[in-house]
Amino acid sequence: MNTGLATALLAGACLFAGVAQAQTAWKPTERVNYIIGVAPGGTVDLYARGIKDSLEALKLVNGQTILVENKVGAGGALAMQVLKTNAGKAQYLGTFHTGAIAGAVTGLIKADPRDFTPVAMMVEETSLVAVRADSPLMTGTDLVNALKADPTKLRIAVAPALGQNTHMALAKPLKVAGVAIDKLTIAPFRSSGESVIALIGGHVDVVSATAPVILPQVKAGKLRILASAAPEPGTGPLAGVKTWREQGVPADYVSYNGVMLPPGVNAEQVRFWEDALRKVSQDKQWLALVEKSGNKPIFRGYVDSHRYLMSEWKAASELAVSLGLGASR
């Protein structure tokens, strides 16, 4: 298992050194299985299905079909177990996501993303905190003040589990603002789609989620955004939404969404998917999907993704301790 940045970079160098020795270029010769570790309705599911659609539309999978399966449970660990069971089989795709790193660090996901092969990061996600349109809370400052007075007062929805990215994205600025984040009342849901529905229904008071599941409800007049965890003011659908920094809290939290492969894949398999996903990242259909959602389309290949995995592991470990969740190895 890789245990540090130097190890990760060495692994990347060794992996790609094998490309020159490969005799033939790998291509999928049977059905591609895309395993999603959350329920439908959230951004993880939205983007995985968008990637699948572009892969097929651009004819990038050697004539094979792509079957998407939502393998829900254990905070995403069941989906990762499917990939692990199919080690070396590059016709299996999974979601590479900041939330899985955070969940594994805290021990809430009984799987380790460092065992897998992150092949590309495709989306830079903006995390938002929102309330119902009739809530007395009008700004991020109002939320901070309420939680400083009583950290247990408000029920806060996150998904798909405690200690994952939507939890961290709210906990980090609240900690910087002086809130006792280890005493917050956090309610985990299977997906951000479900957590937003719970907020609208009055079952929780606040939700932390990424932009695509919150913005449609804001447009419908049901929710109001209090703050964005982005490092800079947004554009497009997020124009006018104030960041935590603009509200006097010097903190931000950026998460990423992409694709990973099972353990044990070889250099040619990684290169095939990296090339295919680079083309997806330039597809107009994919770009429109991500931009409409309020997030930022990007492309970072295997080496950058692996570097991010290891650095985020360290950062998430430090934040997890502050949450009282402990930190994994």
N, C-alpha and C positions, 0 to 999 in steps of 0.2 A: 504494500500500500504506500502511496506517496504521502509523505508527512511534512513537506515544506516546499517553499517556492523553488529552491535549487533542485530538489528532486523532481518537481513538476517539469521544469524546463529541460532537465536532462532526459526525462521520459519523452518529451516532445521531440527533442533532437534525435533520440534513438529511433523513435517511431518513423520519422520522415527519412532517416538515413536508409531505411529498407526500401523506399520507393524505387531508387535507382536499380535495385537488384531484382525487382519484380519482373516476371516474365510476361505476364498478361495483365491488362487492366481489369479490375473487378467490376462487375455489374450485377444487380439483382436478377436472379433467374427464377424466382418464385415470388409469391405474394409478399408485399411489404406490410408489416404489422406495426401500426403506430399506437403505442400504449400511453394513455393519459391517466394520470394518477388522481384526478379530481372529477367531481360530478359535472355534467353539462351546465352551462350558464355563466361560468366565470371566464376570466381572461386567458387562463392556461388552456382551457378547452377551445376558446375562440381562436387563438393563434395557431394551435396545433391543427385545427381543421382548415384554417386559412393556408397554412403551409402545405397541407395535403392537397388542397384544391389547386394551388399553383404548381406543385410538382406534377400533378396529372395534366393540367392544362398546357404546360410547357413540354410535356412528354419527356420527362427527365428520369423516369424509372424503368427504362428498357422494356416498355410495353406491359409492365406488371400493374396489377391493381393494388390499391392501398386500402387496408382495412383499419379503421379507427375504432379503438376499444377503450371505453372508460373503465379502468380497473380501480374502483374507489375503495379506500380503506387504509387505516393505519397512517394517515397523514401523507399518503403517497408511497409508503413502503411496499405495498402490495404490487404496485406498478413496477417499482424498481426490482422487486423479486422476480417478476416475469422476465425482465431483461437479464438478470443475473443467471437465471435458469437457462437462458439461451446465449450464454457466453460465446463469443466468436462469431455469432450469426448477425451479420450486418444488415439483414433484411428486417431487423427489429429496431424501431426508433422509439425514443422516449423524450420527455420534456426535461430540458436543462433549465433550472429555475432557481433564482435566489432563495425562494421560500424553502426549497428542499435543503439547501445548505444550512439555513438558519435552524430548521427543524431538526436536522441531524446533529448539529452542534449541541443543542439542548438535550439531546437524547430522546426527544419526543417522536422522532422518526427512527425506527430501528433499522436503518440502512445508512450507508455511507456513500455520498455522491463521489467521493474520491476513488471509489472502486470502479467507476464507470468512465466513459470517454466522452467529454464534452466537445462536440464537433463544431458548433457555431452558436453565437449569440445573435438574435434576430431583432429583438425589440428592447428598447430602453423604456421602462415603465414609470409612469408617474403615479405615486400613491396619494390618495386624497382622504380627508376626514370629513364626514358629512353627517347632517342631522335631518329630521323631518322639517318640512317647510314651516310648520307651526311651532317649532322649538323656540324657547326663549334664548337659546344660544345663537349669537349672530356672527361671532368671529372666533378665531383660534384663541385669542386672548380671553374671551369669555369661558372657553373650555378649560383653559389653564387655571383661571381663577376658581372655577367651580371645583376642579379636582384638587387644587391646593387646599381648599377649605375642607373637602371630604373626598379622598381618593376612591372611596367605595360607592359614592353617590350615584354614578351613572353606569349603566350596563353597556359595555362596548363590544360590538360584534367584529370578529376577525374570521379569516378562513385560510386554509382548511384546518388549522390546528394552532394551539398556543405556540409561541416562539417562532412562527414563520414570518414571511416578509411583511404581511399586512399588520401583524402585531408589532414587529420591529419598527416599521415605518412610522407608527404613532408613538411607540415607547421612547424612541430616540429623542424627538423634539420635546416631549413631555419631561423627560429626565433633565435635559438641558435647561428647561424652564423652571425646574425645581419641584416637580410633582413626584410623590413617592410611588414610582411605577410598579414596585413589587406588591402594592396594596390595591391596584386597580381591579375592578370587577370585569373580567374578560369572558365573553361567551363565544366559543368556537363553533363555526358552522362548516358543513361539508364543502361549500363553494361560496365565492363572493356573491354569486347570484342569489343564493339562499339567505346570506346575511343581509343583503339589501332588502329582500322581501320581508325579513323579520323586522327591520327598521321601519319600513312603511306600515307594517301591521301593528306597530306599537309594542313589540315584544322586547326591543332593545332601544337605547336612547341615542347611541352614536355608532357609526360604522367606519371602519378603516378598510379601504379597498382601492383597487386600481381604477383608473379613469373610465374604461369602457363600460363598467357595470353601473357607475354612478351617474355619468353624464346624461343618459337617456331619461333617468328619473328626475334629474334637475330640469331638463327641457320640458318634461311633463308637469312641472310645478309641484312635485311631491317631495323633493329633497333640496337642501341648501348646503353648499360646500363651505366649510369653515377655513380650511387651509390645504395647501399643497406641500408635499415633502420634496418637491423638485428644488434643485439648487438655483434655478433661474426662473423668472416669470414665464408663464406659458404663452402659447400662441394658438390661433385657431379656436377650437372649442374651449380651451383653457385661458383664453385672453381675459384678463380682469380678475382671475382667481389669484388671491394673494398667497404667496409662499409663507412658510413659517418665518423665514428670514425677514421678509417684509413686515412681519408683525412683531419683530423684536426678539425672535428666538433663533439664535445662530446655529441652526441644525438643518440637515437635509438627509434624505435617504433615497437612493436610486436602486431599483431592482432590474434584473434582466431576465428575458425569456428566450429560450432557444431550443436546441436539439442535442440529445446525447445518444450514444450507442452503447451496447452491452460491453462488459469487460472482454478483453482478449481479442478485439478486432485488430486487423493488420493495417499497414500503411496504405495499401491500395484501397481498402474499404473506407478508411477515413477520408482519403483524397476524393473518392467518388462523391461522398455525401457533402464534403466541403464545397466542391465545385458545383454540385446541384443546388445547394442552398444559397450559394453566392448568386446564382441565376435567379432563384426565387426572390432574393432581396432586391432585385432590380425590376421585378415584374410589376406592371402598373396595377394589376388587380390586388396584389399583396400590399403595395405602397398605399393604395386607397383605403384598404381595410384598416391598416395600422394608424394612418393619419386621421381617419374618421373617428377612431376610438379615443383620440386624444393623446396617444403615445407616439414615440419616435422610432421609425424604422432604422435599423443599423445592420451592419454585417461585420462580425469579428470571428475569424476562423479558429481552428483547433488550438494553436499556440496561445493566442490571446485569451481564449475561453479557459484554458487550463491555468493560465496565470491568474485570471480573475477568481477562479474557484479556490485557489490556495490563499490568495490575499483576503477574500471575503470570509473564508473559514476563520481566520485570525480575528477580523473585525467583529464578526458575529459572536465569537466566543466571549469577547470582552463585554458586549452588550448583554449577552445572556446572563452573565454574572449579576449585572445590575437589576435584571428582572427577577432575580431569585430563582431562576430555573437551573442554575448550575451550568457547567460547560462540559461537552463531551471531549474525548481525547483529541 
